[in-house]
């Protein structure tokens, strides 16, 4: 467990021996660090509700920043019912007090909980009437807020069936439902419709038809860019039919419905979309065979129907999971005695099934897929025992006994971006006088699953141990150039397009999930931590957390390493109004806290985090003066830096330069420089604080807006 270390102000020598000035004046609004999480083990099951009421239909989601959210209904099916929820902040070990979200005149149905990229959550629910249709409402829990918004009516339709919500970029929501297109419609207009809420607090768009006629078993999923895929079943009076339609990111038009499968007794329809854009539709078919249809990323064509491995029909099978890279993993119990798995490669071939646990499986929960590729599966036995197994870094761990539930327990499991799993379930306690179940909501969670070794300095893509270089286009686009064994940067990863007003800072592992992060400032002065899975490129859709605000008064933001000797990455920034240089220390809660002023009179300097240039295991800074001289400032490990030592001259012709880390693989940190004509040079560090002569390692870099 990491310990938060708050560092006080340190008095230091400054450039040209300038005087120590006043403390920081810019107002930073800090997010309080969350409590540290236990590591990997399942915690003891705990109750979220009392034993005196009927609480049903629990579900759980984990937001990109690691906050767990669960909702449930309180009251019997006779109504009226209430919708309740609870949250557990990222890195916390306990849940907050349950809160009532809404009351319903009848009973609550079609509850959908969706998470958004900024950590916000929206829940939608229907107010059922005697015909199982009725109005629909939504409520939103903004990231970091304590209270849900007041219930807002869903306006595109007065009565809906089977409404499904999915979330897209920027808080956008898409609703797909069965029913009528607008208030006042009649049954002849029944069909499948969609509507969009472009931003929180806005208004829903008019209903757009996707398909006519009645449909059921509706499912939907969205890609990171906002593309939506919908699957449903139709033709109640004849052979059951699986249909699918899609809408590309940024488009208002839905594709024509496409029939994927015709057959009898189709059950448990499921649709998934991977972060990279691959899509998967699966179902139980005739003969108790689980089947799927797959569409690769970037394609508009679905493949043919495929069956899962042969022995999946012999026991309990969960819907196959779509991996972040487009592979498909199936998990099932063979004859209810062995938990088995197999993975479909991108070329369509399945691996040989393997046993991950020898266990009696009565009900299988999950598995839940994390953004880091981890999988968590839970199951109950006929004796009411709850078990779990986790796959992390491609390896399955041992089956673990989690606790005692009961035979009728229904549960849900979710996995966060860092691999931490959360489970919520109903525990039946008895019956009311009119024979309704009295059920209690219970929960448990694991600690984060972290790689054994920390990530290498500035290694953001590939997890190969070599530092990477960020290059921004004039339109805000990001390309990440991967370092290699030749001491160069070559293979690129596409980091998407960011607002041109944003600043991206390659950073260390701030949130402790075993992967390097990227800090991003926006036009409002807010600072965000983006935390993609280890080895993957950061994009605007990566899991993120708003760290704090008030950064409009700072420039020269740079990362070099650990200045406080607490094992956490730190940020250096210059106050533009005064030229004072300030240190912001990383905390175990995954945020930054002011750690004091470390210099004055830094106006007019170009500041770069150099890593450890002098080999003393402390982060250093490099600064370029207006006349092109280069100075090194040694970090002391005590939240201060030394006086400047001149290590070069003639750097005025460099458009920018970067402390890249150990690019040559000799254990000594290096510097890259980009000339105004677009040539890229590597300056090898000697481990004693100096750098060698420049070696040209690239051309054609002139058109980038900047490198970091």
N, C-alpha and C positions, 0 to 999 in steps of 0.2 A: 504494500500500500504506500503510495507516495504521500509525503508530508508537505503541506503548504508552508512555504517560507516567505514571510513578508520582510522585505529588506528596507531598511531606512536609508536616508540620504547619505551619500558619501561625498567628502570634499576631495577634489582631485586637481592635479595640474591641468591646465587647459591650453589650447592652441595659442602660441605666441605669448604664453603666460598671462592671459587675460584674467580679470578679477572674477571671483565667484559672485554671481548675481542672485536675484530673488528666486524663490521656488516657483514651480509651475503655476501658471495663471489660467490656462485653458481648462474649461470645465469638462471633465470626462465623467460620463454616467456609466458606472460599472455594474455588470451583472454579478450578483453574489455567487461565489463558487459553490457548486453542489457538493454533497457529501460523497466521500470515496466509496466505491463499490467493492464488495468482496470479490474474490477471484475464482470464477468458474464453478464452484460447488453450488448445488441447489440449496436454497435456504429453506427453513421450515415452513410448511404450509400455514397460512394465516387466513382468518375469516375477514371479509370486507363488509358483511351485513350481519344483522342480528338473527336470532333463531325464531323470531315471532311473526315473520311475514313471508309471503310467497314471492321469491325473487327468481326470475327466469331469464333465459336467453342471454347469458353473458357472452361477450366477445371482447377481444383485446387487440390493440394495434400498438406498434412502437414507431414513433416519429423519427425522422432522420437525425435529430439531435439526441436521441436516446430516451426521450420521455415516453413512458408507457401510459396508455389510456384505455379504460374499460368502461362499458356501459351495460346496463341491465334494466329490465322492467320490474316494477314492484306492484303487486296486486294480482288477483286471480283473473282467469279468462272471462269471467262474467263482467269484469270492469266495474268502475273505472280503474285505470292503471296509471302509474307514473313512470317516467323515464329518469333513471339515476346514472351517475357517473363518478369515477374517481381517477386521479392521476398520480403517477409516481415519477418525480423529476429525474432527469438523466443523472446517473451516478448515485442516486439516493438508494437507500435500502428499505424504505418503508413508504406506504401509500399515504396520500393526503386523505382527509375526512371525506366521505361520500357527499355529493351534492345533488340536489334535485334539479334536473334540467327542465322538465315540463310535466304537466298533467294532461291526461287525455280523457275525453268524455266517455269513451268506450274502451276498447283494449288496443294496445300498441302492437303494430305489425310492421314487417318489412324494415327492420332497423338496419341501417348501413352506417358504418364508421369508416371515414377515409382520412388519410393523413396528407399533408401538403409539404412541399419542399422546405418551407421556412419553419416547420415544426408545429404549425397550426393543425387543428383537427376539426372536421365537420361531421355531425351526426344527423341523419335524416330518418324520419319515421312516419308511418301512416296511422291515421285514426280510423280504425276499422268499424264498420257498421254491419248490419245483418247480412249483407251481400258480399262481405269481405272486401268492400271497396270504400273509399272515402278520401278526405283531403289528406295532404301530406305537408309536413313541416320540416324545417332544418334549424340547427343551432350550431354556433361556431365557438371553439375555444382557441383564442389567439395565442400564439407561442408566448409562454411566460406569464399568461394571464391566470387569474385565480377563478374567474367566473365565466360561465357560458353566456353567450348572448341570448336575448329574449327569443323565443321561438318565432320564426318567420314563415309565413305561409308560402307554399309552392304554388305559384300563380298560373303556370301554363296549362294546367288541367284541374278541373274540379274533383274528378274521381280518377284514381289510378290503381292499377294492379301491379305488383311485382316491380316496384320502382327500384332502380340500382343507381348509385352515385359513384363516380370516379373523379379523381382530381388531376389537374394539369398544372403547367407552370404558372407562376404569378398568382396563385390563389384561385385559378379558374376551376369551376366545377362543371361536369356534364352529367345530366340526369337522363336515363333511358327508362321507359315504362310501357306497360300495357294499359290501354284504356282509351280515353277520348282526348282529342287534341286541345280542347279549350272548354271553358264553362259554356253549357248550353248544347253541347254535342249530343248525338244519339248513338245507339248501339251500332247503327250502320257505319259509323265512323270509327269503330273500334280498330285498333292497330297498334303497331310499335312506333313510338315517337321519341324524339330527343329534344332537349333544350339545354342552353348553356347560361351559366352565371359567370360573366367575364372577370369580375373582381369582387372581393368581399364588400358587402353593402350595396351592390348594384342591383339591377333588376334582371330577371330571367328573360331570355329571348323567347320569341314565339315558338310554339311546337313545330318541329320538322318531322314529316313522316319518313320512317325507314322501311316499313313493311305494312301491308294491309292484312286484315283478318286477325283472329285471336292467336296469341302465342303464349308460351309458358316456359318455365325453367330458365328464365332470362339471366344471363351473366354478361359482364362487361369488364374490360381492363384497359388501362391507358399506359402508353410508353412515356418516357421522361420528357419527350418533346411535345406531348399533348395528343399524339395520334391515339384514336380510340378504336377498339375492336369489340363487337357485340356478337354474341352467339345465343341462339334460342331454339326451342323445339316448337313444332307446329303440326297441324293435321290430326286433331284429336280423334276424328271419325275414321281414320285410315292408318296406314303405316306411319309411324312417327318419323319426323324429318328434322335433322339438325341443319340449321341455316346460320349464316354468318354475314355480317356487313362491317365495313370499316370506313373510317374518316381520317384522312391524312392530317398531319399537324398543320395548323393555320388555315385549313379548308373548312368551308361550310357545307360541303356536299358529301353525302354518304354514297358508298358504292351500292350497286344493285344487290339485293339479297342473293346469296349463292348457296346452293344445296351441297352439303358436305357428306351426308349420310342418310340413307333411307333404311328403316328397319323397325322391328317390333321391340317393345320393352327397353327403350333407351332411358337410362337413369343417370343421375348425378353428373349432369353436364357441367363442364368447367372450362374457363378460358383464362389464359395468362399471356402477358407480354413482358419480355425481358428488357432490361435497361438498354441493350443494344438494338432493340427493335424486332427481334424474332418473336413469333406468335405461336401459340399452342392451344388447340381445342381438344378436349378428351371427354369420354363418356363410358358408362357401362352399356354393353350391347347384349344381344341375344347370345345365349350360351355362356353367360357370366364371364365375358371377356372384356377387358378394359382396352379401348381403342383410342387412337389419337390421329389428328391431322396437324401437320406442321407447316409453317410458312417462314422461310429464312429472312433474316434482316435485310431490308432493302428491296424485297420482292413483293409483288402484288398477287402472286400465284400460290395457291395452297397445293401441297402435295397430296398423294393418295392416302387412303385409310391404312393405318398400321396398327397391329396388335402389340400389346406389351409382351414381355417375355412369357414363355409358355405356362409357368406355374403360378402366375399372378391370379388366376381364377380360382385357386384352391383355398383361398383364405380371405382375409380382410385387406383390401387395396385402397390406398389413398390416391387422390388425383396426382398424376405425375407432375413433378416440379420443373420449372424452366429456370435453368442456371443463368447468371448474369451474362455469360458469354454465349448463350444460345444452346448449350447442351441440355438434355432432358434426363432427369433422374427419377426413377420409380422406386417406391418403397412399399413392401407388402408383407403379409404374414403367410407363409406356406403351411397349409393345413393347421393354421392357428397355433403352430408350435415353434416356428422359426421366423425371425424378422429378416427379410432378404432385400437386396437392392441391386440395381443395374443401371447403367448410364448409357444413353444414346449419344454418340458422337455427332459432330456437325455433318459428317458424310452419311448419316442415317444408320450406321451399324451400332448394335448394342454390345456392351461388354458382357462377359459371362456373369450370370447372377452369383452373388456372394452373400453369405450369412453374416449379419452384423450383430445379432443377438439370438441366443437360444431361449425363447420366451413364449409363454402362453399369451396370446393377444386376443382380447375380447373386443375392445373398441380402440381404434387407432386415431390419435389426434395429430393433425399435421400430416407430413412434416412442414415446418416453417423454414423458408429460405431467407438468409440474410444477404445484404448487399455485398458482403465479403465472401460469399459462396458457402458459408456455413449452413448446416442443416440441423434442425432439432426435431426429433419425433418423440411423442409420448404415447403411452397406451395403458389401458386398464386390463386387469385380469378378472376372471369370474369370481374371485375372492375379494374384489374391490381394491386391489393393490395398484398403485400408480408407479409406472416405470418411465425412464427416459434414456435416450441415447443421442449423442451429439457428434456430428462430423465437422472437424475443424482442420483447415489447411489440407484437405483431401483425405484425412485419416479419421476413421471411426473410433471413438472412445468406447469404453466398456459400458454395458447397460447399468443404470444406477437406479436404485429404489428411492422414489421421491416421497412417498407417503401413502396413507390409507384414505381411499375415497369411499365409493360404494358401487354396487353393480350398475346403477342407473346414471352414474355421473356423466354429464355431457360437458366437454371442455374445448378450449381453444388455446393455441400456442402461437406466439409471434416472436420474431427474432429481429433485433436491431442491427444497425450498420456495423457495430463492433462485434457481433456474434452473440451478444447477451440475449438470453431467451426468457420470456415471461409466459406463464400459463395461468388461465382463469377457468374455473369450472363451477358447476352446480352440484351441491351435495344435498340429496333428498333427506329430509328429517322426519317426514310423516305426512299426514293429510289433515285438511281442515274439516269442519263439521259437514260441509257440503262436498267433501271428497276431492278438493283441489290440493295439489302438492304444496307442501311447505318446503321451500328450498333455500339454501344458504349459498352465497357466492364466496368462493375461496380462491386463493392465489399463491403462487410461489415463483421464484426467479433464480437465474444463475448469475454469476459474475461474468465479466467480459472474457471472451476467448481471445488471447493475445499470442502472437508469434513468440517463439522462444527468444529470438534475438531482436534487438531494436533495429529500426531501419537505418541504413547508412545516411550520412549527412547529404542532404539535397537529392537523395534518390527517391524520385516521385513516381516514375513509370518503369515497369519491368521487374522491380525488386531484384536487381542484378548487382547491387553494391556500388554502382557507378553514379556520380552526380549528374543531374540533368539541368538543362538551360531553358528558361522561359523566354519566348520571343512573341511580342505583341505586334499585330498588324495595325495599320492606321485606322481600320474599321472596328478595332476592338477585339479582333480574333486572336486566339492563343494557339501557338504551336509549342509543344514541349520536345526539345531535342535531347535524345538520350545519349549519355556518355558511354564510351566503349573502351575496350582494352587497349586500343591504339592511341588513347589520349586525345580523342576527338569527340565531337558531337555529330550524330548523323541521323539515325532513324527518328522519325517524328511521330508524335501522337497528337491528335486533334483535340484541343481543349475547348472547342466551341467559340462562340462570339459573345463577348462581354460588353457592357456599356463602355464607351470610350472615356467616360468620366470616372471609371473605377481604376483602382490600383491593385495589382496582384503581387503578393509577397510570398515567394516560396519559403515555407517555414518548417520547423521540426514537428515532432509528435506532441502536440499541445494537450490533446484530450486523452492520451495514454492508451490508445487502441492499437498500438503497434504499427501505425502508418503515419508518414509525414503528412502534415496539413498545409493548406494555403490560406493566408489571410487576405481579405479583400475589403478595401474601403469603397464606399459608394458616394454619390453626389451629395447626400445628406450629411456626410460625416460619420456614418455608422461603420463599425468594423465587424466583419463576419468571419467566422472560422469555417472553412470548407474541408470536409473530412471524407474523401473518397476511400474505398477499400484499398488496402495495401497493394502497391504495384500498378494501380490504375490511374489514368489521367484525370485531373480535376476538370469539371465542366460546370456551367451555371446550374445544372440539375443535380450536382453532387449533394450528399447530405450536408447541411450547413446549420450554423447557430449564430445568431446575432450576439456578439460578445459585449459590445458597449457602443456608446455614441460620443460625440464631442471631438472627433478627429479632424474637423475642418481647419483647425488652427495648427496642424502639424504637417510637415513634409519630410522628405529624406527617410521614410520608414525603411528599415533594413533589418535583416536577420543574419546573425553570425554564429549563434550557438548559445551556450550557457554562460552568462556573466556572473551568476550568483552561486555557482557550485552546488545547486540543489538537484541537478539532473534534469531540469526542465528547460525548454527553449525560452529565450527572452527576445524582446523587441526593443530596438533603439529608434527614437524619433526626435526630430528637431522642431522646436516651437518657432513658427515662422515670424511671429511678432518680435521675439527677443533674440533669436539665434541660439537659445539654450538647448542643450542636448539632454534628453531624458531617457531613462531606462524603465521599461515596463516588464515586470517579471511574470513568467508563466506560473500558473498555480495548478494544483492537483485537481481542481474543479474544471480544468479545460479553458480557463479564461486568463486575462491579464490584469495585473494590479500595479499601480505606480510604485516604483522602487527608488525614486530619487533622481535628481539632476546630476549628470555626470560630466557636464562641460558647458562652457559659455563661449560666445564669440564664434560660433560655427556658421555664421552667415557667409554665403558665397562659396561654400565648400560642397563638393560632391562626395557623398558619404556611401560607403559600401561595407557590408559585412564580409570580412575576409576569412572567416573560420579561424583555425589555429595556425597562424603563420610562423610563430617562433617555437612551436613544439612544446609548450608548457602545459598543454591540456586545457587552456582557457581561451575563450573566444576573443578575437581581436577585431579592430576596425581599421579601414584604410580610407583616407580622405585625399581628394585632389584639390589643390588651390587654383585660383583663377589664372595663374601663370603656368599651370601645367605640372607643378611639383607634386609628388606622391609621398604621403606620410603614413606611417604605421603607428597605431595606438594599441598597445598591449592591454588585454584584459587581465585583471588581477585575480579574478575569481571571487572578489569581495564587493561586487557591484560598483566597481570603479574601473577607470582606465588610466594608463600612464601618459606621460608627455609624449608628443609626437616625435618619431624618428624618420628622417627623410630616407626613402628607399628608391626614389626614381625621379626623373625629370623628363620633360618633353612629352607629357601625356595630354597636352592641350588638343592634339589632333584626334583624340579618341572621342567618338560620339558617346560612348558609355563603356563601363567596365564592370566586371562581376567577380566576386570571390566565389569561385565555382566549387571549391573543395578539392579533394584528391582525385583529379581527373587522370593523372598518369599512373596511378596505382602504386606509387612508391612510398605511401604513408605520409606524404607531405602535401599540404593544401596549396592550390594553385590559383592563378588569376587569369581571366579571359578579358580581352579588350577588343572592341569593335571600332574600326577607324571610320572617319566620316565618309570615306569612299566605299565602305562596305566590306573590307577585309576583316577576318576574325583571327586574332592572335592568342596563343597560349603562352603564359609566363609561368614557368615552373617554380614553385617555392622550394627553397633549400632547407627548410625545417629550422632555420636559425633566424627567421624574420625577413630574409631577403628574397628576391625573385631573380630568375635568370633572364637572358635575352628572349625576345619574342620569337615564337615559331608560328608561321602562318598555317592555320588549320582549316580555313574556309574562305570563300569569296561569295559575293552576291547578297550580302547582308544589309545593303544600304537602305532598302525599302521598308525595313521594320521600324515601327515607331519607337521601340526600345527593347532591350534585353535585360533579364534579371537572373 
